[in-house]
């Protein structure tokens, strides 16, 4: 169940009932009693939905534009392809979260069976689909698939936002397979002259035609690069609890900073300042770049190793 959608529907029903009650006269006593009973039921239902803790993965996509006929129907080929690509994004985000590594350009996506959502309802207003996780892992904590759906919502939102920095920060931790599938999704929506609204647990975003076109163009011109590099220089310092480092290189780029790889154990991170600050050294880093067209828009470093020069 997507609590937000259900709350919206119940709140709309409640507003309609209260509006009718406000127009009742003494001659409408029986009708007023019935409406008052319905109002009380809706208030109780709304209160229970507001306090509910949703732990299952859930999302809803509402479509409008050329492929949609009011709230009566949607072109089957477009609807099937759009939902399929959304599921594909969720699957790849889920795999990336659990492997912590790039997925590679080809091959099976890990955890595909564990990341399946099911269409549980057709939602009207415009025309949309409700997708849910049918068998949650726990009633008390969020499922891992829910985390993937939430991250998918955040990622897709960043593609449509006007702020370039928000977009670049959001995509820095994905890989080219995730990026490629998001590109395919927005290209489908754009070329089909469609728009959509996406709702998940704590997310509600409308993508009008202008936003869809901006997202499709961003996805088209963006690529991600990753390589391992070495730099000579001196360690300026680390923040062990934040797992961050700063390093003064002898190269033209000067100071670089970033994260410390999880493969370096906590005790080893804690000794980096003592053993290496101010001493000539060589570091090995993983460098990731967000490239827009032919320009590097964002660059991230992860410290893998430090050793004597």
C-alpha positions as CSV (number, residue, x, y, z in Angstrom):
1,X,0.0,0.0,0.0
2,X,1.3,3.5,-0.8
3,X,0.1,5.4,2.2
4,X,0.3,8.8,0.6
5,X,-2.0,7.9,-2.3
6,X,-4.5,6.2,0.0
7,X,-4.4,9.3,2.3
8,X,-5.0,11.6,-0.6
9,X,-8.0,9.5,-1.7
10,X,-9.5,9.3,1.8
11,X,-8.9,13.0,2.4
12,X,-10.7,13.9,-0.8
13,X,-13.7,11.7,0.2
14,X,-13.7,13.3,3.6
15,X,-13.7,16.8,2.2
16,X,-16.6,15.9,-0.1
17,X,-18.6,14.5,2.8
18,X,-17.9,17.4,5.0
19,X,-18.9,19.8,2.2
20,X,-22.3,18.0,1.8
21,X,-22.8,18.1,5.6
22,X,-22.3,21.8,5.7
23,X,-25.1,22.3,3.3
24,X,-27.6,20.1,5.2
25,X,-30.8,21.7,6.7
26,X,-33.1,20.5,9.5
27,X,-35.2,18.9,6.8
28,X,-32.3,16.6,5.8
29,X,-31.9,15.1,9.3
30,X,-31.7,11.5,8.1
31,X,-29.3,12.2,5.3
32,X,-27.2,14.2,7.7
33,X,-27.0,11.3,10.1
34,X,-25.8,9.0,7.4
35,X,-23.2,11.5,6.2
36,X,-22.0,12.1,9.8
37,X,-21.5,8.4,10.2
38,X,-19.5,8.2,6.9
39,X,-17.5,11.3,8.0
40,X,-16.5,9.6,11.3
41,X,-15.5,6.4,9.4
42,X,-13.3,8.4,7.0
43,X,-11.7,10.3,9.9
44,X,-10.8,7.1,11.6
45,X,-9.4,5.6,8.4
46,X,-7.4,8.8,7.7
47,X,-5.9,8.7,11.2
48,X,-4.9,5.0,10.8
49,X,-3.2,5.7,7.5
50,X,-1.4,8.7,8.9
51,X,0.1,6.6,11.8
52,X,0.9,3.5,9.6
53,X,4.5,2.6,9.3
54,X,5.0,1.4,5.7
55,X,7.9,-1.1,5.4
56,X,7.2,-2.6,2.0
57,X,8.5,-1.3,-1.3
58,X,5.8,0.5,-3.3
59,X,5.4,3.1,-6.0
60,X,2.8,4.5,-8.4
61,X,3.3,5.9,-11.9
62,X,0.5,8.1,-13.3
63,X,0.8,8.9,-17.0
64,X,-0.7,11.6,-19.1
65,X,-0.2,13.0,-22.6
66,X,-0.4,11.4,-26.1
67,X,-0.5,7.7,-25.1
68,X,-3.3,8.2,-22.5
69,X,-7.0,8.6,-23.1
70,X,-8.2,10.6,-20.1
71,X,-8.6,8.2,-17.2
72,X,-10.0,5.5,-19.5
73,X,-6.9,3.8,-20.9
74,X,-3.3,3.8,-22.0
75,X,-1.6,2.5,-25.1
76,X,-0.6,-1.1,-24.1
77,X,2.8,-1.0,-25.8
78,X,3.8,2.3,-24.1
79,X,2.4,1.2,-20.7
80,X,4.2,-2.1,-20.8
81,X,7.5,-0.7,-21.9
82,X,7.4,2.2,-19.4
83,X,6.6,0.0,-16.4
84,X,9.2,-2.6,-17.6
85,X,12.0,0.1,-17.8
86,X,11.0,1.4,-14.3
87,X,11.3,-2.1,-12.9
88,X,14.7,-2.5,-14.7
89,X,16.0,0.7,-13.0
90,X,14.8,-0.5,-9.6
91,X,16.5,-3.9,-10.2
92,X,19.9,-2.3,-11.1
93,X,19.8,0.2,-8.2
94,X,19.0,-2.7,-5.9
95,X,21.9,-4.7,-7.3
96,X,24.3,-1.8,-7.0
97,X,23.3,-1.1,-3.4
98,X,24.0,-4.8,-2.5
99,X,27.2,-5.4,-4.4
100,X,28.8,-2.0,-3.9
101,X,30.4,-2.4,-7.3
102,X,29.7,-1.4,-10.9
103,X,27.5,-4.0,-12.6
104,X,29.6,-4.4,-15.7
105,X,28.4,-3.6,-19.2
106,X,26.7,-7.0,-19.8
107,X,25.5,-10.1,-18.0
108,X,22.8,-11.0,-15.5
109,X,22.0,-8.4,-12.8
110,X,22.5,-9.8,-9.3
111,X,19.4,-10.1,-7.1
112,X,16.9,-9.8,-10.0
113,X,14.5,-12.2,-8.4
114,X,14.6,-10.4,-5.1
115,X,13.8,-7.0,-6.6
116,X,10.6,-7.7,-8.4
117,X,7.6,-5.4,-7.9
118,X,4.1,-6.5,-8.8
119,X,1.3,-4.4,-10.4
120,X,-1.4,-4.6,-7.8
121,X,-3.8,-2.0,-9.1
122,X,-4.7,0.4,-11.9
123,X,-5.0,3.9,-10.5
124,X,-7.3,6.6,-12.0
125,X,-7.0,10.3,-11.9
126,X,-4.9,10.3,-15.0
127,X,-4.0,6.7,-15.8
128,X,-1.5,4.9,-13.7
129,X,-0.2,1.7,-12.2
130,X,0.5,0.8,-8.5
131,X,3.5,-1.4,-8.0
132,X,4.2,-3.1,-4.7
133,X,6.4,-5.7,-2.9
134,X,4.1,-8.5,-2.0
135,X,6.1,-10.3,0.6
136,X,7.9,-7.8,2.9
137,X,10.9,-9.0,4.9
138,X,9.7,-7.4,8.1
139,X,6.7,-5.5,9.4
140,X,8.9,-3.3,11.6
141,X,11.8,-2.2,9.5
142,X,12.0,-1.0,5.9
143,X,12.8,-3.8,3.4
144,X,15.9,-3.6,1.3
145,X,13.8,-3.4,-1.8
146,X,12.0,-0.3,-0.3
147,X,15.4,1.3,0.0
148,X,16.1,0.6,-3.7
149,X,12.7,2.1,-4.7
150,X,13.3,5.2,-2.6
151,X,16.8,5.7,-4.1
152,X,15.3,5.2,-7.6
153,X,12.8,8.0,-6.9
154,X,15.5,10.3,-5.7
155,X,17.7,9.5,-8.7
156,X,14.9,10.1,-11.3
157,X,14.0,13.3,-9.5
158,X,17.5,14.6,-9.9
159,X,17.4,14.2,-13.7
160,X,14.5,16.6,-13.9
161,X,15.6,19.2,-11.4
162,X,16.9,22.6,-12.7
163,X,19.9,22.5,-10.4
164,X,22.9,20.9,-12.1
165,X,24.8,20.3,-8.9
166,X,21.9,18.3,-7.4
167,X,21.9,16.1,-10.5
168,X,25.7,15.6,-10.6
169,X,25.8,14.7,-6.9
170,X,22.9,12.2,-7.3
171,X,24.5,10.3,-10.2
172,X,28.1,10.2,-8.8
173,X,27.4,6.8,-7.0
174,X,25.6,5.0,-9.8
175,X,27.2,3.2,-12.8
176,X,26.7,3.3,-16.6
177,X,24.1,0.5,-16.6
178,X,21.8,2.3,-14.2
179,X,22.4,5.5,-16.2
180,X,21.7,3.8,-19.5
181,X,18.3,2.4,-18.3
182,X,17.3,5.8,-16.9
183,X,18.2,7.2,-20.3
184,X,16.0,4.7,-22.0
185,X,13.1,5.4,-19.7
186,X,13.1,9.2,-20.2
187,X,13.7,8.9,-24.0
188,X,10.6,6.7,-24.1
189,X,8.5,9.2,-22.2
190,X,9.9,12.1,-24.2
191,X,9.5,10.6,-27.7
192,X,6.0,9.4,-26.8
193,X,5.0,13.0,-25.9
194,X,4.0,11.9,-22.5
195,X,4.3,13.2,-18.9
196,X,4.1,11.4,-15.6
197,X,3.8,11.7,-11.9
198,X,5.8,9.3,-9.6
199,X,4.8,8.6,-6.0
200,X,6.6,6.5,-3.4
201,X,6.5,6.4,0.4
202,X,8.0,9.9,1.0
203,X,8.2,11.2,-2.6
204,X,5.7,12.8,-4.9
205,X,7.0,14.4,-8.1
206,X,5.3,15.5,-11.3
207,X,7.3,15.4,-14.5
208,X,5.7,17.7,-17.1
209,X,6.8,17.7,-20.7
210,X,9.5,20.3,-20.1
211,X,10.9,18.4,-17.1
212,X,10.8,15.1,-19.1
213,X,12.7,16.7,-22.0
214,X,15.3,18.2,-19.6
215,X,15.8,14.8,-17.9
216,X,16.1,13.0,-21.3
217,X,18.7,15.5,-22.6
218,X,20.7,15.2,-19.3
219,X,20.7,11.5,-19.6
220,X,21.7,11.6,-23.2
221,X,24.8,13.8,-22.8
222,X,26.0,12.3,-19.5
223,X,28.5,9.5,-19.1
224,X,30.4,8.1,-16.1
225,X,34.0,7.2,-16.2
226,X,36.0,5.2,-13.6
227,X,39.7,4.3,-13.4
228,X,42.4,3.6,-10.9
229,X,45.2,6.1,-10.6
230,X,48.3,6.8,-8.5
231,X,49.6,10.1,-7.2
232,X,52.7,11.2,-5.5
233,X,52.7,13.7,-2.7
234,X,51.9,14.1,1.0
235,X,48.9,13.1,3.1
236,X,47.4,16.3,4.6
237,X,45.1,14.3,7.0
238,X,42.2,12.0,7.5
239,X,38.9,12.1,9.3
240,X,38.6,8.4,10.5
241,X,35.0,8.6,11.7
242,X,33.9,10.2,8.5
243,X,36.2,8.0,6.4
244,X,37.6,11.0,4.4
245,X,41.0,12.0,3.3
246,X,42.9,15.0,1.9
247,X,46.1,14.7,-0.1
248,X,48.5,17.2,-1.5
249,X,49.8,15.9,-4.9
250,X,52.9,16.9,-6.7
251,X,50.8,16.9,-9.9
252,X,49.2,20.0,-11.4
253,X,45.8,19.2,-9.9
254,X,47.2,20.0,-6.4
255,X,45.0,18.9,-3.5
256,X,42.5,16.0,-3.9
257,X,40.1,14.8,-1.3
258,X,37.4,12.1,-1.0
259,X,36.4,8.9,0.8
260,X,38.5,6.1,2.2
261,X,37.7,2.7,0.9
262,X,35.8,0.3,3.2
263,X,38.6,-2.2,2.6
264,X,40.8,-0.2,4.8
265,X,39.9,-1.4,8.3
266,X,39.1,1.2,11.0
267,X,42.3,0.6,12.9
268,X,44.4,1.2,9.8
269,X,42.5,4.4,9.0
270,X,43.2,5.7,12.5
271,X,47.0,5.3,12.1
272,X,47.1,7.1,8.7
273,X,47.6,10.5,10.3
274,X,50.3,9.2,12.6
275,X,52.2,7.3,10.0
276,X,51.9,9.4,6.8
277,X,51.0,13.0,7.4
278,X,53.9,15.2,6.1
279,X,55.8,12.2,4.6
280,X,56.5,11.6,1.0
281,X,54.2,8.9,-0.2
282,X,52.2,7.4,-3.1
283,X,48.5,6.8,-3.0
284,X,46.3,4.6,-5.2
285,X,42.8,6.0,-5.7
286,X,39.7,5.1,-7.6
287,X,38.7,8.1,-9.7
288,X,35.1,8.5,-10.8
289,X,34.0,11.3,-13.2
290,X,30.6,12.6,-14.2
291,X,31.1,13.8,-17.8
292,X,28.6,16.1,-19.5
293,X,29.3,16.2,-23.2
294,X,33.1,16.6,-23.4
295,X,33.4,18.4,-20.0
296,X,34.2,16.7,-16.6
297,X,31.4,18.1,-14.4
298,X,32.3,16.3,-11.2
299,X,35.2,14.2,-10.0
300,X,35.3,11.9,-6.9
301,X,38.2,10.0,-5.4
302,X,38.3,7.0,-3.1
303,X,41.6,6.1,-1.3
304,X,42.5,2.5,-1.9
305,X,46.1,2.3,-0.7
306,X,49.0,4.5,0.6
307,X,52.7,3.4,0.5
308,X,56.2,4.8,0.4
309,X,57.1,6.7,-2.8
